[in-house]
Amino acid sequence: MRELVAGSWKLFMRIFLKVWRQAGPNAAGQFVDYTVEHVSPDMSFLEMLDVVNEELIRKAQDPIAFESDCREGICGSCGFMIDGIPHGPDPGTTVCQLHMRRFTENIRLTLEPWRARAFPIIKDLVVDRGAFDRIIQAGGYTSINVGGAQDGNTILIPKNVVEQSMDSAACIGCGACVAACKNASAALFTSAKVSHLALLPQGQAERYRRVTSMVDRHDAEGFGSCSNEGECEAVCPKEIPITNIARMNREYFRAMLLDRD
């Protein structure tokens, strides 16, 4: 619909939302329906939710809890399911980068949080992704004391290896891979964190200890096993390839053969 605003005609949309509302981790949850008027196609999805929350606050109702920080697709905190798809219908896009022009007038959208045992719900669309932090703490770093830093330009690394490492390091830890996987596996996330260090010279000293520690932590957190079906790669906003999972499996197998501490 069009409305006259400040002397010019503006296009607005009406959309219908079905949002998962849950007051806390131990509270019962349910879907609640909302009608959102005057949605500009230029709004981002989170800006649209801001409008919904402003109206709820005016009515003295509890606003919809969702997480966000950078709103630039960098931090990974904004993720939730939109009509059953992590981050929504656009490939290589986080929720904060998704714009309302992607949708049509009077569309009905269902919003719900990541569903995984390892991601307990905090409130509404917000989940605790601390399991990812603990996987990184288990080995996603280099800790060997090598003295003064060497000039990066003196370390010769093949271009294709550098690109593979950087592509893996692009993972923002949003959890979309877990939400899309029928087994709630975090293999894509873990393999990306394993790969970007395993491919570089700086990561070789702790290479085998790293992969065993991180994979063991992954399993201890309650994530499922990878069945190699590719849903994780399809919804990853940074398009991390599942070749990383194959690399992680090879690294883990070598570590088991060598039995290094």
Backbone bond lengths (Angstrom), bond angles and torsions (degrees), N, CA, C in turn:
res aa  C-N    CA-C-N  psi(-1)  N-CA   C-N-CA  omega(-1)  CA-C   N-CA-C  phi
1 M - - - 1.457 - - 1.521 109.08 -
2 R 1.335 116.07 155.55 1.453 122.07 -179.60 1.526 109.55 -115.37
3 E 1.338 114.93 142.71 1.455 120.44 176.72 1.522 108.75 -134.73
4 L 1.323 115.70 150.10 1.454 121.50 178.25 1.519 108.83 -85.53
5 V 1.334 116.22 115.37 1.456 122.35 -178.06 1.523 108.36 -127.70
6 A 1.335 116.34 120.96 1.467 122.52 178.04 1.525 111.34 52.19
7 G 1.332 115.69 41.45 1.448 120.25 174.57 1.515 115.70 84.17
8 S 1.329 118.05 1.16 1.469 120.34 179.29 1.530 109.39 -134.85
9 W 1.310 115.56 153.34 1.458 121.02 -178.49 1.522 110.23 -82.03
10 K 1.332 116.94 130.16 1.460 123.18 178.77 1.520 109.52 -118.16
11 L 1.335 114.65 144.49 1.456 120.67 178.84 1.518 109.51 -93.10
12 F 1.335 116.68 129.70 1.453 121.97 176.90 1.520 109.76 -129.28
13 M 1.330 115.66 159.35 1.449 121.95 -179.92 1.522 109.78 -123.77
14 R 1.319 116.01 156.26 1.454 122.61 167.37 1.518 107.31 -112.63
15 I 1.317 116.59 130.88 1.461 119.87 177.66 1.519 109.32 -130.86
16 F 1.310 115.44 158.20 1.454 122.20 -179.83 1.527 108.90 -117.76
17 L 1.315 116.47 128.88 1.459 121.98 -178.44 1.520 110.77 -114.75
18 K 1.317 115.18 141.88 1.476 122.63 168.75 1.521 104.87 -119.76
19 V 1.330 116.42 107.61 1.464 122.19 -169.69 1.523 110.26 -113.95
20 W 1.340 115.81 135.12 1.456 120.30 175.45 1.527 108.94 -73.50
21 R 1.335 116.51 121.43 1.460 122.50 177.79 1.521 108.83 -114.99
22 Q 1.321 115.03 127.34 1.471 120.88 179.71 1.518 107.14 -146.84
23 A 1.324 116.99 118.71 1.461 121.63 -171.49 1.526 113.17 -67.32
24 G 1.328 118.00 -26.81 1.458 120.75 -178.30 1.511 111.25 -169.78
25 P 1.320 116.54 175.47 1.472 120.61 -176.15 1.522 114.06 -57.27
26 N 1.318 117.14 -34.57 1.457 120.63 -175.53 1.526 113.19 -103.31
27 A 1.325 116.51 4.39 1.466 120.61 -178.79 1.520 110.24 -88.69
28 A 1.312 115.49 155.22 1.468 119.91 173.96 1.530 109.28 -74.24
29 G 1.307 116.19 143.25 1.466 120.30 -179.75 1.517 112.04 -114.26
30 Q 1.331 114.97 163.24 1.458 120.10 177.68 1.527 109.08 -157.90
31 F 1.337 115.38 161.00 1.455 120.53 174.49 1.522 109.37 -84.35
32 V 1.325 115.79 137.94 1.465 122.38 178.56 1.525 108.01 -124.47
33 D 1.327 116.16 136.04 1.466 122.03 -178.22 1.527 111.23 -90.20
34 Y 1.346 114.95 139.73 1.459 121.72 176.37 1.522 108.98 -136.01
35 T 1.314 115.93 142.32 1.462 122.04 172.01 1.519 107.90 -108.89
36 V 1.335 116.43 125.90 1.460 120.91 -176.21 1.519 108.77 -113.83
37 E 1.329 115.96 116.97 1.460 122.12 179.50 1.532 110.17 -97.13
38 H 1.309 115.38 162.43 1.468 122.40 172.69 1.533 112.19 55.44
39 V 1.313 115.80 47.42 1.463 120.78 176.23 1.527 108.92 -89.98
40 S 1.312 116.54 118.92 1.463 120.17 178.55 1.527 109.68 -78.46
41 P 1.329 118.23 137.48 1.473 120.26 176.40 1.522 112.49 -61.16
42 D 1.341 117.16 -19.40 1.463 120.59 -178.94 1.522 112.88 -84.48
43 M 1.326 116.96 -7.73 1.466 119.81 177.41 1.525 110.77 -69.64
44 S 1.328 115.48 146.89 1.455 118.86 166.81 1.526 107.83 -79.08
45 F 1.314 116.73 166.29 1.465 120.16 -178.53 1.524 110.83 -61.48
46 L 1.321 117.04 -39.46 1.459 119.79 -179.56 1.522 111.44 -71.66
47 E 1.312 117.72 -32.50 1.465 119.83 174.58 1.527 110.36 -64.10
48 M 1.314 116.33 -37.03 1.460 119.99 175.83 1.527 110.70 -62.38
49 L 1.341 116.98 -41.91 1.457 119.98 177.46 1.530 111.37 -66.76
50 D 1.323 116.69 -32.13 1.463 119.84 174.66 1.527 110.62 -60.70
51 V 1.331 115.93 -40.67 1.460 120.40 178.09 1.523 110.75 -63.22
52 V 1.342 116.20 -43.36 1.463 120.75 177.48 1.526 109.80 -59.16
53 N 1.336 116.03 -45.45 1.471 119.67 -176.87 1.528 112.09 -67.81
54 E 1.317 117.72 -35.38 1.468 120.16 176.77 1.530 110.42 -61.01
55 E 1.325 115.95 -40.19 1.459 119.98 178.95 1.536 110.68 -68.60
56 L 1.328 116.75 -40.31 1.461 120.26 178.43 1.533 110.92 -63.60
57 I 1.324 116.48 -40.01 1.469 120.43 179.42 1.527 110.33 -65.70
58 R 1.342 117.04 -38.85 1.465 120.45 177.37 1.533 111.34 -61.91
59 K 1.338 115.42 -30.35 1.460 120.02 179.54 1.531 112.00 -90.94
60 A 1.342 116.23 9.06 1.471 122.43 -179.00 1.522 111.81 60.83
61 Q 1.338 116.27 34.56 1.460 121.71 176.54 1.526 110.07 -107.98
62 D 1.305 114.90 160.07 1.463 120.73 -178.21 1.527 109.86 -72.16
63 P 1.348 118.16 123.73 1.467 119.49 179.61 1.517 111.98 -69.16
64 I 1.316 116.27 159.67 1.464 122.41 177.95 1.521 108.82 -72.21
65 A 1.324 116.23 125.19 1.463 120.79 179.64 1.525 109.44 -84.70
66 F 1.320 115.50 123.13 1.460 121.47 171.05 1.514 107.34 -142.63
67 E 1.311 116.38 157.14 1.462 120.42 -175.08 1.516 110.02 -102.71
68 S 1.326 116.36 141.37 1.472 120.53 174.24 1.513 108.26 -161.48
69 D 1.326 114.70 160.66 1.456 119.64 179.30 1.528 109.15 -147.10
70 C 1.330 116.09 -77.28 1.467 119.36 -172.96 1.528 112.99 -74.94
71 R 1.322 117.49 -32.97 1.470 123.80 -173.75 1.535 111.46 54.05
72 E 1.318 115.10 31.23 1.466 121.57 177.94 1.519 112.12 -131.65
73 G 1.329 117.70 11.52 1.456 120.81 179.64 1.508 114.20 74.72
74 I 1.334 117.16 24.55 1.463 120.90 -176.15 1.522 112.39 -107.92
75 C 1.346 117.15 -39.52 1.464 119.29 -169.83 1.522 113.80 -87.29
76 G 1.333 118.58 -26.61 1.455 121.66 177.63 1.506 115.85 81.77
77 S 1.336 118.23 4.57 1.462 119.87 -174.06 1.522 114.22 -81.94
78 C 1.331 118.66 -15.82 1.469 121.64 -169.13 1.528 114.33 -83.82
79 G 1.311 118.39 -1.61 1.454 120.21 -168.79 1.517 116.58 -67.27
80 F 1.330 116.06 137.40 1.453 124.01 166.81 1.529 107.74 -157.99
81 M 1.315 116.25 174.54 1.464 121.34 -176.38 1.523 110.60 -85.91
82 I 1.314 116.19 134.41 1.460 122.48 174.06 1.526 107.08 -121.32
83 D 1.326 115.78 109.49 1.465 121.56 -175.38 1.527 111.82 52.81
84 G 1.324 116.10 42.35 1.456 121.69 174.92 1.511 115.52 81.13
85 I 1.343 117.28 4.17 1.465 120.56 -179.38 1.523 108.89 -116.61
86 P 1.331 119.16 123.89 1.462 120.35 177.48 1.530 111.26 -59.45
87 H 1.299 116.45 127.33 1.470 124.38 179.95 1.527 113.36 71.01
88 G 1.315 119.43 -0.30 1.459 120.57 177.41 1.509 114.12 95.70
89 P 1.345 117.11 -171.99 1.463 121.63 -167.56 1.522 116.99 -78.83
90 D 1.323 118.31 -16.21 1.465 119.58 -175.72 1.527 110.89 -85.55
91 P 1.335 119.02 130.49 1.471 120.90 178.54 1.528 111.29 -71.34
92 G 1.324 116.02 150.17 1.461 120.65 176.70 1.511 113.42 61.10
93 T 1.341 117.57 33.66 1.470 121.72 -174.16 1.522 110.12 -139.16
94 T 1.327 116.66 136.01 1.459 121.03 172.34 1.525 108.87 -88.26
95 V 1.342 116.20 167.55 1.464 119.95 -179.31 1.529 111.18 -59.13
96 C 1.326 116.60 -38.80 1.464 119.17 -177.83 1.525 112.47 -68.51
97 Q 1.318 118.15 -18.24 1.464 121.65 178.17 1.528 112.27 -95.24
98 L 1.330 116.48 -7.69 1.453 121.60 -178.21 1.524 109.45 -80.79
99 H 1.338 117.25 130.74 1.457 121.34 -178.01 1.522 111.09 -108.40
100 M 1.326 115.06 153.55 1.459 120.63 -175.62 1.520 112.79 -69.07
101 R 1.318 118.31 -17.35 1.463 119.75 176.34 1.522 111.63 -66.03
102 R 1.338 116.14 -12.51 1.458 120.50 176.64 1.532 111.35 -71.13
103 F 1.343 116.68 -16.93 1.454 121.29 -174.92 1.529 111.16 -112.88
104 T 1.325 115.51 166.87 1.460 120.81 -176.75 1.526 110.82 -108.15
105 E 1.310 115.52 163.10 1.455 122.58 178.12 1.532 110.96 -56.07
106 N 1.323 115.81 136.88 1.466 123.69 176.44 1.528 114.14 65.61
107 I 1.318 116.47 20.26 1.470 119.17 177.66 1.526 109.56 -70.42
108 R 1.318 116.18 149.73 1.462 122.67 176.95 1.522 108.89 -110.30
109 L 1.314 116.40 123.76 1.455 122.15 -175.58 1.524 110.20 -122.86
110 T 1.335 115.79 136.57 1.460 121.62 177.44 1.522 109.36 -105.75
111 L 1.330 116.52 123.77 1.463 122.09 -178.80 1.522 109.20 -113.13
112 E 1.324 115.67 128.99 1.466 120.13 177.99 1.521 109.41 -148.69
113 P 1.331 117.55 158.16 1.467 120.98 -177.41 1.524 112.02 -76.40
114 W 1.344 115.36 170.28 1.464 119.58 171.23 1.524 108.34 -56.29
115 R 1.329 116.13 137.47 1.462 120.46 178.73 1.527 109.38 -109.43
116 A 1.309 117.35 101.57 1.463 122.04 178.42 1.522 108.53 -158.99
117 R 1.312 116.57 141.24 1.461 120.34 179.95 1.523 111.23 -60.58
118 A 1.332 116.32 -33.92 1.461 120.63 -178.79 1.519 112.67 -77.74
119 F 1.349 117.80 -8.20 1.467 122.96 177.60 1.533 109.44 -117.83
120 P 1.310 119.26 73.70 1.465 120.19 -179.09 1.530 111.70 -61.50
121 I 1.325 115.98 141.85 1.463 120.70 -179.61 1.531 109.63 -72.66
122 I 1.324 115.54 132.05 1.466 121.49 174.64 1.524 109.83 -90.16
123 K 1.346 115.44 -51.89 1.460 120.71 176.70 1.527 108.75 -166.92
124 D 1.304 117.09 133.30 1.467 123.64 176.12 1.530 111.15 50.12
125 L 1.338 117.53 -109.81 1.463 121.76 -176.05 1.532 112.97 -96.20
126 V 1.319 116.93 5.74 1.468 121.51 -176.43 1.530 109.98 -98.93
127 V 1.319 116.50 128.97 1.466 121.41 176.44 1.522 109.77 -121.95
128 D 1.318 115.11 159.32 1.470 121.89 178.22 1.527 108.61 -87.58
129 R 1.339 116.55 109.54 1.459 121.34 179.06 1.528 111.87 -99.44
130 G 1.320 115.56 24.37 1.457 120.30 -179.33 1.521 113.48 -60.82
131 A 1.330 117.37 -22.39 1.470 120.05 177.44 1.521 111.13 -58.75
132 F 1.328 117.49 -35.37 1.464 120.91 177.57 1.525 110.62 -64.23
133 D 1.325 116.42 -41.00 1.469 119.91 178.59 1.524 110.44 -61.95
134 R 1.312 115.89 -39.65 1.469 118.65 -178.75 1.523 112.03 -70.59
135 I 1.331 117.58 -31.02 1.468 120.01 174.79 1.525 110.01 -65.80
136 I 1.324 116.77 -42.54 1.469 120.03 177.94 1.527 110.26 -65.16
137 Q 1.329 116.96 -42.09 1.458 120.41 179.37 1.528 111.56 -61.79
138 A 1.327 116.72 -26.40 1.470 120.40 -179.16 1.523 112.28 -70.94
139 G 1.326 117.83 -20.92 1.471 116.72 -179.28 1.507 115.71 178.19
140 G 1.315 118.92 3.74 1.468 119.92 -176.31 1.509 113.37 -83.70
141 Y 1.328 116.48 54.79 1.466 121.01 -176.97 1.526 108.13 -160.85
142 T 1.312 117.33 171.00 1.459 122.00 170.15 1.518 107.75 -117.15
143 S 1.316 116.50 132.97 1.463 119.81 -175.28 1.526 113.02 -126.34
144 I 1.331 117.68 2.81 1.465 120.59 -178.81 1.526 109.76 -71.59
145 N 1.317 116.90 130.22 1.464 121.99 177.71 1.525 108.80 -77.52
146 V 1.323 115.64 111.10 1.468 119.45 -176.75 1.522 111.09 -112.36
147 G 1.325 117.29 14.34 1.454 119.44 -179.94 1.513 111.61 78.26
148 G 1.327 115.82 -150.70 1.456 120.88 -178.93 1.517 111.70 -64.70
149 A 1.307 115.59 147.05 1.463 120.49 -179.17 1.517 111.21 -66.07
150 Q 1.322 115.30 132.75 1.459 121.28 177.93 1.525 109.23 -82.77
151 D 1.319 115.81 145.08 1.461 119.85 176.65 1.525 109.12 -58.35
152 G 1.344 115.98 124.16 1.457 120.07 -176.99 1.519 113.47 -57.12
153 N 1.319 117.10 -31.73 1.465 120.24 -177.57 1.523 112.67 -71.07
154 T 1.332 117.89 -13.64 1.468 119.84 -179.98 1.527 112.11 -90.61
155 I 1.342 116.93 -7.30 1.465 120.42 178.17 1.524 107.73 -94.86
156 L 1.314 116.43 108.06 1.457 120.60 -175.46 1.530 110.13 -83.43
157 I 1.308 115.94 117.23 1.460 122.67 179.83 1.521 108.10 -128.73
158 P 1.327 118.67 128.91 1.471 120.20 179.35 1.533 111.93 -55.93
159 K 1.314 116.12 142.79 1.458 121.57 -175.77 1.528 111.98 -57.71
160 N 1.332 117.62 -42.35 1.466 119.34 -178.08 1.531 111.46 -66.50
161 V 1.343 117.21 -31.20 1.460 120.68 178.16 1.529 109.90 -70.40
162 V 1.317 116.46 -43.55 1.464 120.77 177.82 1.523 110.32 -59.38
163 E 1.330 116.89 -43.71 1.463 120.62 -178.18 1.527 111.45 -65.75
164 Q 1.334 116.56 -39.80 1.465 119.54 177.25 1.524 110.81 -63.75
165 S 1.338 116.18 -42.07 1.455 120.54 179.62 1.527 111.01 -64.01
166 M 1.333 116.65 -44.82 1.463 120.15 -179.47 1.525 111.35 -66.79
167 D 1.321 117.00 -37.67 1.473 120.12 177.18 1.528 110.48 -61.99
168 S 1.319 116.94 -38.38 1.463 120.65 178.67 1.529 110.75 -70.40
169 A 1.333 116.10 -39.67 1.466 120.70 -178.86 1.524 112.18 -68.33
170 A 1.330 117.83 -12.46 1.466 121.45 -179.87 1.520 112.78 -69.93
171 C 1.342 117.80 -13.25 1.470 121.49 179.19 1.525 110.06 -55.84
172 I 1.348 116.81 129.61 1.463 121.67 -178.78 1.529 112.25 -102.99
173 G 1.323 117.34 3.95 1.462 120.33 175.16 1.517 114.10 63.77
174 C 1.328 116.84 38.93 1.466 119.95 -176.66 1.520 112.98 -78.37
175 G 1.323 117.81 -28.27 1.456 121.62 179.92 1.512 114.80 96.92
176 A 1.337 118.11 2.97 1.466 120.69 179.91 1.524 111.49 -59.90
177 C 1.325 116.83 -35.78 1.462 120.42 -179.51 1.522 110.91 -62.03
178 V 1.330 116.03 -39.43 1.464 120.59 179.06 1.526 110.21 -67.76
179 A 1.337 116.16 -42.62 1.460 120.87 -177.11 1.522 111.95 -65.60
180 A 1.327 117.10 -31.93 1.464 120.85 -177.65 1.522 112.76 -82.72
181 C 1.314 117.03 -24.78 1.465 121.12 -174.66 1.531 111.03 -77.80
182 K 1.307 116.93 132.39 1.474 120.35 178.88 1.524 111.37 -66.08
183 N 1.326 117.41 -20.73 1.458 121.81 178.33 1.532 112.16 -98.51
184 A 1.340 116.96 1.26 1.467 122.04 -175.95 1.523 110.63 53.26
185 S 1.334 115.31 45.87 1.455 120.90 179.43 1.526 110.48 -87.23
186 A 1.318 115.77 143.09 1.461 121.62 174.29 1.519 110.54 -106.92
187 A 1.334 115.98 29.30 1.466 120.24 -176.56 1.524 111.78 -62.85
188 L 1.339 118.14 -36.10 1.468 119.37 -179.17 1.521 110.38 -67.30
189 F 1.320 116.80 -45.63 1.466 120.51 177.40 1.527 110.81 -59.77
190 T 1.330 117.02 -52.11 1.460 121.14 -176.54 1.517 111.34 -62.18
191 S 1.328 116.24 -41.75 1.465 119.41 -178.97 1.522 111.76 -67.68
192 A 1.322 117.77 -33.17 1.464 120.28 177.05 1.519 110.23 -65.27
193 K 1.342 116.17 -41.92 1.463 119.64 179.95 1.529 111.54 -70.52
194 V 1.328 116.63 -33.35 1.468 120.15 175.28 1.524 110.31 -69.13
195 S 1.321 116.71 -44.83 1.465 121.70 -172.27 1.515 113.61 -65.86
196 H 1.331 117.02 -43.11 1.466 116.59 -171.05 1.524 112.31 -67.08
197 L 1.349 117.52 -22.82 1.458 119.86 174.34 1.526 112.01 -93.32
198 A 1.323 117.32 -34.31 1.466 120.40 -178.72 1.525 111.85 -65.18
199 L 1.323 116.63 -25.47 1.466 120.28 -177.83 1.528 113.09 -82.54
200 L 1.328 117.42 -17.06 1.465 120.59 -174.77 1.530 111.81 -102.25
201 P 1.329 117.58 151.82 1.470 120.37 179.10 1.527 112.80 -57.86
202 Q 1.338 116.44 -36.31 1.461 120.02 -177.33 1.527 112.83 -64.19
203 G 1.319 117.15 -20.34 1.455 120.29 -177.27 1.509 114.89 -96.70
204 Q 1.322 117.22 0.84 1.469 118.97 -172.58 1.525 113.96 -72.03
205 A 1.341 117.57 -33.54 1.464 119.86 -174.72 1.524 112.17 -60.40
206 E 1.343 116.77 -35.80 1.465 120.95 -178.21 1.522 112.32 -110.46
207 R 1.293 116.12 21.32 1.464 121.85 -171.49 1.528 113.46 -55.61
208 Y 1.311 116.96 -49.26 1.460 120.04 -173.78 1.528 111.80 -80.77
209 R 1.326 116.99 -37.48 1.456 119.57 176.16 1.524 110.13 -64.41
210 R 1.325 116.37 -36.08 1.469 121.07 -178.63 1.528 111.42 -61.56
211 V 1.313 116.87 -51.86 1.469 119.36 -173.25 1.521 111.31 -66.82
212 T 1.340 117.48 -39.49 1.463 118.59 179.23 1.525 111.34 -67.53
213 S 1.325 117.02 -40.56 1.471 120.28 -179.60 1.512 111.53 -65.40
214 M 1.334 116.83 -42.22 1.458 120.48 -176.40 1.530 111.64 -72.93
215 V 1.313 117.15 -40.23 1.469 120.08 178.12 1.526 110.49 -67.27
216 D 1.325 116.92 -41.23 1.464 120.01 177.98 1.529 110.94 -63.17
217 R 1.336 116.76 -39.34 1.463 120.33 178.19 1.526 110.82 -66.85
218 H 1.339 116.25 -39.12 1.467 122.10 176.35 1.524 109.96 -55.07
219 D 1.320 116.97 -47.84 1.463 120.99 -178.47 1.526 111.45 -68.80
220 A 1.332 116.49 -38.26 1.456 120.69 -178.83 1.526 112.11 -66.22
221 E 1.323 116.77 -28.05 1.470 121.09 -179.85 1.527 112.32 -75.59
222 G 1.325 117.52 -11.65 1.453 120.54 177.51 1.511 115.30 97.19
223 F 1.324 117.55 10.69 1.460 119.92 174.68 1.525 109.41 -72.47
224 G 1.325 116.74 150.74 1.452 121.29 -179.40 1.518 112.73 -82.40
225 S 1.323 115.10 -179.75 1.463 121.63 179.44 1.524 110.68 -88.05
226 C 1.311 115.73 152.28 1.470 121.46 177.96 1.529 109.56 -78.34
227 S 1.332 116.18 131.62 1.468 120.67 174.92 1.530 111.30 -109.35
228 N 1.343 116.15 12.62 1.459 122.81 169.24 1.537 112.85 58.51
229 E 1.330 116.56 44.55 1.456 120.53 -179.90 1.522 113.38 -101.85
230 G 1.332 117.72 -13.26 1.457 121.29 169.85 1.509 117.43 87.35
231 E 1.359 118.74 4.15 1.465 118.82 177.74 1.518 111.24 -60.48
232 C 1.329 116.52 -34.66 1.466 121.11 -178.25 1.526 111.02 -61.98
233 E 1.302 116.56 -47.03 1.469 121.33 179.59 1.526 110.78 -63.04
234 A 1.342 116.80 -37.13 1.461 120.90 -176.01 1.520 112.75 -66.10
235 V 1.347 117.36 -31.69 1.463 119.60 -176.20 1.522 113.57 -104.72
236 C 1.314 118.08 -3.50 1.468 120.47 -178.17 1.527 110.43 -63.01
237 P 1.337 119.21 122.93 1.462 120.23 -179.18 1.522 113.58 -67.30
238 K 1.319 117.45 -18.48 1.465 121.01 177.09 1.525 111.69 -105.41
239 E 1.340 115.24 6.55 1.467 122.64 174.80 1.530 112.49 53.71
240 I 1.328 115.19 45.51 1.464 121.17 175.85 1.527 108.49 -67.22
241 P 1.333 119.09 126.05 1.473 120.18 -177.04 1.525 112.61 -78.94
242 I 1.343 115.47 150.83 1.465 119.65 -179.69 1.524 112.15 -75.71
243 T 1.318 118.31 -2.23 1.462 119.71 171.71 1.528 110.45 -59.78
244 N 1.333 116.79 -24.32 1.461 120.30 176.38 1.526 111.08 -63.40
245 I 1.339 116.78 -35.92 1.465 119.60 179.64 1.523 110.25 -65.32
246 A 1.336 116.43 -40.79 1.471 119.77 177.11 1.526 110.26 -62.57
247 R 1.333 116.12 -40.09 1.470 119.29 178.68 1.527 110.55 -64.73
248 M 1.322 117.20 -43.33 1.469 120.37 179.21 1.521 110.98 -61.23
249 N 1.344 117.04 -41.09 1.464 119.78 178.70 1.525 111.54 -62.98
250 R 1.345 116.32 -40.32 1.475 119.52 177.40 1.524 110.61 -64.58
251 E 1.335 116.10 -43.40 1.463 120.27 179.64 1.532 110.54 -61.12
252 Y 1.318 116.11 -42.29 1.467 120.30 -178.26 1.531 110.45 -67.22
253 F 1.320 116.88 -40.30 1.467 120.86 179.37 1.527 110.57 -63.79
254 R 1.339 116.51 -43.24 1.470 120.11 177.70 1.528 110.49 -62.24
255 A 1.345 115.92 -42.07 1.458 119.57 -179.44 1.521 110.92 -62.55
256 M 1.330 117.75 -37.57 1.451 120.97 179.26 1.540 110.87 -68.71
257 L 1.336 116.10 -36.58 1.461 119.53 178.80 1.525 111.39 -68.57
258 L 1.330 115.09 -41.69 1.452 119.17 -177.15 1.517 112.22 -81.65
259 D 1.352 116.95 -22.77 1.469 122.57 178.31 1.501 111.42 51.47
260 R 1.346 115.79 51.02 1.458 119.66 179.54 1.527 110.39 -88.76
261 D 1.314 116.13 146.92 1.472 121.37 177.43 1.517 109.34 -87.37
